[in-house]
Amino acid sequence: MTDQQLLDELLDIERAGWQSLCESTGDRFYGDVMTDDAVMVMANGMMLDRAAVTAALGQAPPWKRFDLTEPQIVSAGDDAAALVYVGTAERDGVDEPFVGAMSSLYRRIDGKWRLALYQQTAIT
């Protein structure tokens, strides 16, 4: 698999995740795509395990729109890679969009990419 193919494949998963956040189905999406021991490190410093992520996303207000720019792949071995990008997302009733540097570390398990670590840093 070329770097471009890997980038395209992981971006498709990442976009599907963001779309699920717009459709208020993020709890199901991330419950399926995250590894059992996955962790999300949020811009506010919270570290959430898979169960906490799905519980929080089940109650989160939906995003209205999102955009992913400047995507890059960082290889982490034969069956792992990090997707790094800038994400911008807007919610109804919130004046300023959220803009953050995002990194998602994926592991290929049984032929399927699974999210093992997600980190976001707010860009102000």
N, C-alpha and C positions, 0 to 999 in steps of 0.2 A: 504494500500500500504506500503510495506517495504521500508526502507531507500535505499536498493540496487535497488529496482524497480524505486523509485523516481530518484535516481542518473542516472540510465540507461535512463530513459525517458527524463530528462533534458539535459543529455549529447547528446542524439540524436538530440534534437533541436539545441543545441549549435554547434554541428558538421555541421548540415545542414546550419546554419548561416555562419559559416566559409567557407563551400563549396560554398555558394552563392557569397561570396567575391572573391573566386577564379574564378568564372564563370561570374563575372561582373553583377550579378543579385541581389546584396545585397540591392539595393534600394527597390525592390519589396518584397524581403523576410522580411526585417525589417519593411517595411511599413505595412505588414500583421501581424507580430508577436508582435510588440510593442503596449502597451496600448496607448490610446490617450494622456495621460499626462506623458508618459515615458521620461526619461532623460538618456543620455549617458555622462559619465565623462571620457574624453580621457586622455591619458598619458601626453599630453602637457598642461593639465589644462583646455582645452575647455569643456564647458558644452553645449550639443546640445539637443534640443527638437526633437520630432519625425519628424517634417517637415524638420528641418536642417539636421538630420541624413540621411533621404532619398535623399535630394538634394545633399549632399556631396558624398554619396555612388554612386549616379548616374554618378558621374564624376571621381571617384577614380580609380586608376590603379589596376588591379587584383593582388591578392596574388598568388604566384606560388605554395606554399605548406604550410601546417600548421600541428601542433601537439599539442594536449591537454594532459597534464600530471598532476598528483597529484590531481585528482578531489575529492572534498568533498561536502557534502550537509550540509547546515545549515537550520534547520527548522525555519520557521517564522509564524507558525500557521497552521490551517487546510488547508487553500487554498493558501499558500505562502511558498516559499523556495528559498534559495540562493544557487547557484552553484558557487563554488570557485575552481580555477584551475590555472595552469601555462600554458600560451599559447606561442608558438613559431611559427613565420610565416616569410616567405621569399618572396621577390619580385624580379623579373628580374631586373638586372641593379643596385641592391643594394647589397653591399658587406656583410654587417652584418645583420643577421636576427633580427627581433623585438622579444624580449622576455619580457613578462609582467605577473604580477599577475592580474588575472581577477576575477571579481565577477559579476554574473548576478542574479538579483532578479526577480523571476517569480511569478505571481499571476494566480490562476486558475479562469477563468471567463467563465461562461456558459460551463464548462467542458473542456475548452481548456487552456493550459498554454500560458500566454502572458508575454512578457518581460516588466517590469516596470522600472528597473534601471540597468544600466550596468556601470561598473567602471573598469578602467585599470590603473595599475601602472607599469612603465617601470622597468625592472630588468637589471642592468648594471653590 
